[in-house]
């Protein structure tokens, strides 16, 4: 994980208004299909981890675990444990920098994400 690059990109996302915070904001973005990546702080509680992991698995949203305090430091907002980055270029770059993948999905499924259609 390239933490300094992720820190900078996350800060840019925050200044550009491309992030939803908090339980309600993150889960709403995931359910609405606007979330391109969910970043969850390692310091998040077990219940929060399960809630976000289940939502990401169901809606097929990549999830990245960030070092403790990264979301808070990069965005300048105290007490933030989760950030839903809106789909687009920022989400793609952060996904690469943090090595995110969809929970419960293997690397082969991620590479060949054909939506359940058979490939022959």
Backbone as CSV, one residue per row, in Angstrom:
resi,resn,N_x,N_y,N_z,CA_x,CA_y,CA_z,C_x,C_y,C_z
1,UNK,0.841,-1.171,0.000,0.000,0.000,0.000,0.886,1.234,0.000
2,UNK,0.606,2.157,-0.867,1.336,3.410,-0.936,0.572,4.446,-0.111
3,UNK,0.903,4.509,1.178,0.129,5.319,2.119,0.223,6.819,1.845
4,UNK,1.394,7.315,1.452,1.522,8.757,1.213,0.711,9.187,-0.006
5,UNK,0.692,8.352,-1.047,-0.106,8.667,-2.231,-1.595,8.629,-1.885
6,UNK,-1.996,7.630,-1.108,-3.395,7.521,-0.692,-3.792,8.716,0.167
7,UNK,-2.892,9.149,1.037,-3.153,10.306,1.903,-3.410,11.549,1.056
8,UNK,-2.574,11.785,0.078,-2.732,12.944,-0.800,-3.998,12.882,-1.632
9,UNK,-4.278,11.725,-2.219,-5.483,11.575,-3.039,-6.752,11.729,-2.213
10,UNK,-6.743,11.191,-1.007,-7.910,11.299,-0.143,-8.158,12.754,0.252
11,UNK,-7.090,13.493,0.488,-7.221,14.917,0.778,-7.794,15.688,-0.398
12,UNK,-7.347,15.358,-1.610,-7.895,16.000,-2.811,-9.376,15.682,-2.983
13,UNK,-9.738,14.434,-2.736,-11.151,14.035,-2.824,-12.001,14.845,-1.864
14,UNK,-11.502,15.027,-0.649,-12.245,15.781,0.363,-12.432,17.233,-0.076
15,UNK,-11.379,17.839,-0.604,-11.481,19.227,-1.040,-12.367,19.372,-2.276
16,UNK,-12.442,18.325,-3.074,-13.278,18.365,-4.276,-14.727,17.979,-3.984
17,UNK,-15.018,17.588,-2.760,-16.384,17.215,-2.400,-16.802,15.867,-2.945
18,UNK,-15.853,14.962,-3.134,-16.121,13.654,-3.714,-16.204,12.533,-2.683
19,UNK,-16.466,12.883,-1.414,-16.508,11.888,-0.348,-17.780,12.053,0.474
20,UNK,-18.369,10.927,0.860,-19.477,10.913,1.819,-18.933,10.322,3.113
21,UNK,-19.317,10.906,4.249,-18.815,10.473,5.554,-19.942,9.918,6.406
22,UNK,-19.542,9.195,7.428,-20.495,8.724,8.422,-21.279,7.521,7.952
23,UNK,-21.933,6.875,8.897,-22.678,5.663,8.578,-23.779,5.933,7.560
24,UNK,-24.580,6.942,7.803,-25.701,7.238,6.914,-25.214,7.641,5.526
25,UNK,-24.248,8.535,5.471,-23.740,9.002,4.186,-23.081,7.902,3.373
26,UNK,-22.259,7.091,4.033,-21.558,6.009,3.327,-22.529,4.948,2.828
27,UNK,-23.433,4.505,3.711,-24.373,3.463,3.303,-25.337,3.960,2.229
28,UNK,-25.737,5.221,2.291,-26.600,5.792,1.250,-25.889,5.824,-0.094
29,UNK,-24.617,6.217,-0.093,-23.836,6.255,-1.335,-23.660,4.857,-1.915
30,UNK,-23.430,3.867,-1.048,-23.278,2.487,-1.511,-24.577,2.005,-2.139
31,UNK,-25.686,2.206,-1.445,-26.986,1.728,-1.933,-27.426,2.437,-3.212
32,UNK,-27.060,3.705,-3.353,-27.452,4.473,-4.535,-26.556,4.192,-5.742
33,UNK,-25.481,3.438,-5.547,-24.573,3.121,-6.642,-23.591,4.242,-6.946
34,UNK,-23.464,5.214,-6.053,-22.556,6.343,-6.268,-21.162,6.103,-5.716
35,UNK,-20.997,5.069,-4.925,-19.722,4.805,-4.257,-18.820,3.948,-5.145
36,UNK,-17.650,4.473,-5.447,-16.680,3.720,-6.235,-15.673,2.984,-5.366
37,UNK,-15.562,3.394,-4.091,-14.628,2.780,-3.154,-15.007,3.201,-1.745
38,UNK,-15.012,2.250,-0.832,-15.226,2.565,0.573,-13.906,2.354,1.294
39,UNK,-13.466,3.383,2.012,-12.233,3.293,2.787,-12.624,3.226,4.251
40,UNK,-12.184,2.175,4.918,-12.518,1.953,6.316,-11.246,1.956,7.147
41,UNK,-11.242,2.736,8.201,-10.101,2.862,9.101,-9.936,1.576,9.908
42,UNK,-8.692,1.165,10.147,-8.444,-0.042,10.937,-8.928,0.089,12.369
43,UNK,-9.104,1.321,12.848,-9.571,1.555,14.203,-11.080,1.465,14.352
44,UNK,-11.804,1.159,13.277,-13.263,1.060,13.336,-13.678,-0.139,14.185
45,UNK,-14.838,-0.025,14.813,-15.325,-1.100,15.679,-15.704,-2.333,14.855
46,UNK,-15.828,-3.446,15.524,-16.195,-4.696,14.862,-17.561,-4.628,14.206
47,UNK,-18.515,-3.982,14.880,-19.855,-3.848,14.303,-19.827,-3.004,13.038
48,UNK,-19.063,-1.926,13.049,-18.956,-1.066,11.868,-18.291,-1.828,10.723
49,UNK,-17.246,-2.574,11.035,-16.567,-3.362,9.987,-17.535,-4.339,9.338
50,UNK,-18.314,-5.037,10.156,-19.266,-6.016,9.622,-20.330,-5.327,8.766
51,UNK,-20.867,-4.223,9.252,-21.911,-3.492,8.525,-21.413,-3.048,7.154
52,UNK,-20.230,-2.444,7.131,-19.691,-1.951,5.858,-19.248,-3.094,4.947
53,UNK,-18.662,-4.131,5.516,-18.236,-5.271,4.708,-19.437,-5.944,4.059
54,UNK,-20.497,-6.139,4.826,-21.707,-6.758,4.273,-22.318,-5.907,3.169
55,UNK,-22.377,-4.588,3.379,-22.936,-3.690,2.361,-22.082,-3.719,1.091
56,UNK,-20.767,-3.687,1.254,-19.868,-3.707,0.089,-19.971,-5.025,-0.667
57,UNK,-20.090,-6.118,0.066,-20.225,-7.425,-0.582,-21.538,-7.486,-1.366
58,UNK,-22.632,-7.031,-0.774,-23.943,-7.113,-1.421,-24.030,-6.225,-2.659
59,UNK,-23.510,-5.004,-2.560,-23.594,-4.059,-3.669,-22.356,-4.066,-4.560
60,UNK,-21.423,-4.974,-4.278,-20.219,-5.179,-5.091,-19.393,-3.894,-5.209
61,UNK,-19.101,-3.304,-4.050,-18.287,-2.091,-3.967,-16.938,-2.466,-3.365
62,UNK,-15.833,-2.067,-3.965,-14.513,-2.359,-3.394,-14.338,-1.708,-2.026
63,UNK,-13.686,-2.438,-1.137,-13.437,-1.976,0.228,-11.943,-1.999,0.484
64,UNK,-11.424,-0.909,1.050,-10.006,-0.830,1.396,-9.889,-0.528,2.879
65,UNK,-9.019,-1.257,3.550,-8.718,-0.973,4.952,-7.524,-0.025,4.970
66,UNK,-7.686,1.101,5.644,-6.629,2.106,5.730,-5.986,2.059,7.107
67,UNK,-4.761,2.514,7.189,-4.049,2.579,8.461,-4.841,3.437,9.444
68,UNK,-4.690,3.126,10.704,-5.425,3.849,11.740,-5.144,5.347,11.649
69,UNK,-6.194,6.137,11.553,-6.063,7.585,11.505,-5.888,8.190,10.131
70,UNK,-5.763,7.381,9.082,-5.522,7.921,7.740,-6.704,8.744,7.246
71,UNK,-7.909,8.240,7.401,-9.095,8.966,6.923,-9.217,10.298,7.656
72,UNK,-9.034,10.252,8.942,-9.130,11.454,9.771,-8.073,12.493,9.381
73,UNK,-6.835,12.064,9.235,-5.732,12.980,8.900,-5.878,13.556,7.502
74,UNK,-6.158,12.708,6.532,-6.182,13.148,5.140,-7.338,14.099,4.861
75,UNK,-8.466,13.884,5.507,-9.633,14.711,5.226,-9.731,15.928,6.138
76,UNK,-9.011,15.899,7.253,-9.068,17.008,8.193,-10.327,17.015,9.037
77,UNK,-11.038,15.891,9.066,-12.274,15.773,9.841,-12.051,14.776,10.964
78,UNK,-12.172,15.256,12.193,-11.907,14.415,13.358,-12.985,13.343,13.537
79,UNK,-12.521,12.169,13.974,-13.438,11.091,14.315,-14.010,10.321,13.144
80,UNK,-13.530,10.540,11.941,-14.056,9.825,10.768,-13.386,8.462,10.655
81,UNK,-14.199,7.428,10.547,-13.682,6.066,10.425,-13.950,5.468,9.048
82,UNK,-14.880,6.073,8.308,-15.218,5.547,6.985,-15.428,6.697,6.020
83,UNK,-15.047,6.461,4.771,-15.238,7.450,3.717,-15.644,6.723,2.441
84,UNK,-16.754,7.148,1.871,-17.228,6.587,0.603,-16.811,7.545,-0.506
85,UNK,-15.871,7.108,-1.335,-15.376,7.934,-2.439,-16.301,7.722,-3.631
86,UNK,-16.793,8.817,-4.190,-17.700,8.731,-5.337,-16.993,8.083,-6.525
87,UNK,-17.752,7.340,-7.316,-17.211,6.634,-8.475,-16.560,7.627,-9.432
88,UNK,-15.444,7.239,-9.998,-14.731,8.091,-10.942,-13.236,7.911,-10.829
89,UNK,-12.512,8.878,-11.309,-11.057,8.809,-11.362,-10.389,8.721,-10.006
90,UNK,-10.874,9.508,-9.015,-10.295,9.450,-7.679,-10.440,8.051,-7.090
91,UNK,-11.617,7.460,-7.248,-11.870,6.127,-6.700,-10.947,5.091,-7.339
92,UNK,-10.744,5.196,-8.639,-9.864,4.248,-9.336,-8.422,4.368,-8.854
93,UNK,-7.939,5.598,-8.706,-6.562,5.799,-8.265,-6.372,5.336,-6.824
94,UNK,-7.343,5.628,-5.966,-7.259,5.180,-4.575,-7.356,3.664,-4.474
95,UNK,-8.180,3.060,-5.309,-8.307,1.600,-5.321,-6.974,0.956,-5.654
96,UNK,-6.254,1.532,-6.602,-4.933,1.023,-6.967,-3.930,1.253,-5.840
97,UNK,-3.932,2.443,-5.259,-2.976,2.776,-4.210,-3.179,1.954,-2.946
98,UNK,-4.439,1.660,-2.615,-4.741,0.924,-1.385,-4.916,-0.575,-1.602
99,UNK,-4.950,-1.020,-2.846,-5.115,-2.442,-3.128,-6.470,-2.971,-2.708
100,UNK,-7.519,-2.236,-3.012,-8.874,-2.613,-2.596,-9.460,-3.675,-3.507
101,UNK,-10.349,-4.483,-2.927,-11.120,-5.425,-3.718,-12.468,-5.638,-3.060
102,UNK,-13.389,-6.233,-3.802,-14.729,-6.473,-3.290,-14.664,-7.601,-2.271
103,UNK,-15.209,-7.409,-1.054,-15.154,-8.451,-0.023,-15.802,-9.753,-0.491
104,UNK,-15.129,-10.853,-0.217,-15.656,-12.162,-0.580,-15.430,-12.544,-2.026
105,UNK,-14.746,-11.727,-2.783,-14.504,-12.000,-4.193,-13.029,-12.311,-4.384
106,UNK,-12.742,-13.360,-5.147,-11.355,-13.726,-5.386,-10.735,-12.798,-6.423
107,UNK,-9.433,-12.841,-6.531,-8.720,-11.988,-7.481,-9.124,-12.338,-8.912
108,UNK,-9.327,-13.615,-9.186,-9.732,-14.029,-10.535,-11.100,-13.466,-10.888
109,UNK,-12.039,-13.463,-9.920,-13.365,-12.910,-10.166,-13.295,-11.409,-10.386
110,UNK,-12.397,-10.733,-9.671,-12.242,-9.297,-9.835,-11.706,-8.980,-11.230
111,UNK,-10.733,-9.758,-11.702,-10.139,-9.531,-13.013,-11.126,-9.847,-14.133
112,UNK,-11.978,-10.862,-13.933,-12.925,-11.279,-14.957,-14.341,-10.986,-14.478
113,UNK,-14.604,-9.732,-14.141,-15.904,-9.349,-13.633,-16.851,-9.159,-14.819
114,UNK,-17.545,-10.240,-15.188,-18.416,-10.192,-16.348,-19.880,-10.179,-15.942
115,UNK,-20.179,-9.910,-14.675,-21.550,-9.768,-14.242,-22.326,-11.072,-14.211
116,UNK,-21.648,-12.174,-14.077,-22.324,-13.465,-13.970,-22.571,-14.143,-15.296
117,UNK,-22.280,-13.499,-16.421,-22.472,-14.104,-17.715,-21.359,-15.116,-17.986
118,UNK,-21.692,-16.151,-18.716,-20.671,-17.140,-19.034,-19.815,-16.626,-20.181
119,UNK,-18.527,-16.919,-20.087,-17.587,-16.485,-21.105,-17.063,-17.729,-21.809
120,UNK,-17.222,-17.785,-23.096,-16.763,-18.953,-23.849,-15.857,-18.552,-24.964
